[in-house]
Amino acid sequence: MRMLRIVGLFVVALVFLALAAVVGIFLGSERMLAPRALPSPASAFSAAGGSVARGEHIASSYGGCRECHGPSLGGRTMIPGGPMGTVAAPNLTRGTGGVGGALSDADFERAIRSGLRPDGTGLLIMPASAFSHLSDGDVRDVIAYVRSVPPVDAAPPARVVGPLARFLIATGKMHVQPDLVDAGATHLAVSPAGVTLEHGAYLARVGGCMECHGANLGGGHFQGSPKDPPATNLTRGAIGSWTQADFVRTLRTGRDPLGHMLDPFMPWRAFGQMNDDELAAIWLYLRSVPPIKS
């Protein structure tokens, strides 16, 4: 009987600890998902004068808007349920179920560069940590393009943060985008241009290269689920034998010089839409990064 009581107390303690952990994870994730103070007044940003054509190019290439929001910007489900929950990139158009008719220019800018909705809640998959470095001109052009697209009637599913996502958020393994953004950072008025180191560094930063390949571009597992392969080492320590033509061909075809297809997690189809000068600038920047041995 004494042994049964000990076992019973042990089981009760385990159940109590499990419940405490569940409650702690829920409360911790709720705090991180709660609304935050908006970083700027509602009238702070205007997209007046933005170029639709330039915005379409950004959205199709290093901005990657069409990768997540769909070719028509009508929205796309990114995480379709299960332990991670349900997360969708919203319909950005003025159609039924879209947010385009409700959001101001400042709302769009805040979502892009701060990862915040108008109510202050944080976005999960919007890469604001990279887009926070976008120039004012690029943001204006993207918003001008988004406002120009035909309305699409589509209502993506509501966000549901699943238990696994809550655990990852509460333990710091997954971040709400505003937590990764320097709210006090200043922004360039216009983006660099031409085949220059400055332009290449800018494109690598806003294109999210550092988010996936690491701050030193040495590769590793920084994004995606545990089943996704680690990102490639992009420094001369791994691709030192590549030529610029190899690099351009890889991004435009999805196949590296050894014949390996890039993992679908790598948005090469979008990056391959960059023009020759943009890709040449990125290559120039990659050649300047200190080599890291794989």
Secondary structure, DSSP 4 states (H G I P E B T S, - for coil): -HHHHHHHHHHHHHHHHHHHHHHHHHHHHHHHHS----SS-TTS---TT--HHHHHHHHHTTT-HHHHH-TTSS-EEEEESSTTEEEEE---SSSTT-STTT--HHHHHHHHHH-B-TTSPBPSSS-HHHHTT--HHHHHHHHHHHHHSPP----PPPPEE-HHHHHHHHTTSS--GGGGS-TT----SS---SS-HHHHHHHHHHTTHHHHH-TTS--B--SS-TTSPPBPP-SHHHHTT--HHHHHHHHHHSB-TTSPBPPTTS-HHHHTTS-HHHHHHHHHHHHHSPP---
